[in-house]
Amino acid sequence: MGDLRAVDSWCLQRTTVASVLRDLLPGVHAKGTDYSVDTLPEREIAKGFGIQVAIVGVPKIIPPALLASLRKGPAWLSAAPGCAPRVLRR
């Protein structure tokens, strides 16, 4: 919030997300994909104040196919067919 030009400074007296929602009353409460609308701890508070809940971001679980390709490493790093990789020593 301090990066917003209209905000000179800000101080929250509360330490829980629920109390911050009560203090700020935002239009939208955004949480990462490790939550769902049903598992969000502060969902009842958001609902009670008419705050829309948005689950945003990318899943934190890597699909198996992507994980397998990452384990192989980049194509440029693998040896050409019939050639063994060389280790350069100084």
Secondary structure, DSSP 8 states (H G I E B T S, - for coil): -TTSTT-S-------SHHHHHHHH--SEEEE-TT--TTT-TTHHHHHHTT-EEEE-S--SS--HHHHHHHHH--GGGS--TT--------
